[in-house]
Amino acid sequence: MDQLYFPVSALAHVSALAAVLIASIVDLATRRIPNEFTLTIGLLGLLFAFGVGGLPGLIGAMAGFAVVLGLLLPGFLLGFTGGGDLKLMAALGCFLGPELSLHAVLLYYPIGAVVALLFAVYAAWHQGRSGPFARYRVMARTSFTSGRFVYMRPSPNESMGARLPMAPAIACAVLAAPFLFD
């Protein structure tokens, strides 16, 4: 193989889609993505990449993992991205390789923002919960005046205090990435 990173095959993309669809069902039902599942997906992605592309394929899979980790880890550390979502997307990066992983993350951000906004509106409308927007205003004002980022945890009655099932947003991003960026 002449290229350092092999192009993502249709089988790799279908495998990633199958994994993220299963994760979506589990996430919607339980509001969590089990560590065992993401570890299995990551290992299968590495094995698949090595089997298809040899050492360059394995390097490409690890690069896909690293791209996702590098892009989503800051959001996780700031409390905006869940650990299960980070681990799932990083595991899928092993199937997707670095370029498609980058594209999927770029799509995940706006899709995830829309899902979070819809969830906040739904929760406020149907469950009588408060939205996160007052907390966001205080965070922004305090961060601006202090010169450093300030994070406030959501209150139990806030719509964003509940875990959001973001695996479906990840699934949409993984599905759309090759079609929108190819």
Rosetta blueprint (number, residue, H / E / L):
1 M L
2 D L
3 Q L
4 L L
5 Y L
6 F L
7 P L
8 V L
9 S L
10 A H
11 L H
12 A H
13 H H
14 V H
15 S H
16 A H
17 L H
18 A H
19 A H
20 V H
21 L H
22 I H
23 A H
24 S H
25 I H
26 V H
27 D H
28 L H
29 A H
30 T H
31 R L
32 R L
33 I L
34 P L
35 N H
36 E H
37 F H
38 T H
39 L H
40 T H
41 I H
42 G H
43 L H
44 L H
45 G H
46 L H
47 L H
48 F H
49 A H
50 F H
51 G H
52 V H
53 G H
54 G H
55 L H
56 P H
57 G H
58 L H
59 I H
60 G H
61 A H
62 M H
63 A H
64 G H
65 F H
66 A H
67 V H
68 V H
69 L H
70 G H
71 L H
72 L H
73 L H
74 P H
75 G H
76 F H
77 L H
78 L L
79 G L
80 F L
81 T L
82 G L
83 G H
84 G H
85 D H
86 L H
87 K H
88 L H
89 M H
90 A H
91 A H
92 L H
93 G H
94 C H
95 F H
96 L H
97 G H
98 P H
99 E H
100 L H
101 S H
102 L H
103 H H
104 A H
105 V H
106 L H
107 L H
108 Y H
109 Y H
110 P H
111 I H
112 G H
113 A H
114 V H
115 V H
116 A H
117 L H
118 L H
119 F H
120 A H
121 V H
122 Y H
123 A H
124 A H
125 W H
126 H H
127 Q H
128 G L
129 R L
130 S E
131 G L
132 P L
133 F H
134 A H
135 R H
136 Y H
137 R H
138 V H
139 M H
140 A H
141 R H
142 T H
143 S H
144 F H
145 T H
146 S H
147 G L
148 R L
149 F L
150 V L
151 Y L
152 M L
153 R L
154 P L
155 S L
156 P L
157 N L
158 E E
159 S H
160 M H
161 G H
162 A L
163 R L
164 L L
165 P L
166 M L
167 A H
168 P H
169 A H
170 I H
171 A H
172 C H
173 A H
174 V H
175 L H
176 A H
177 A H
178 P H
179 F H
180 L H
181 F H
182 D L
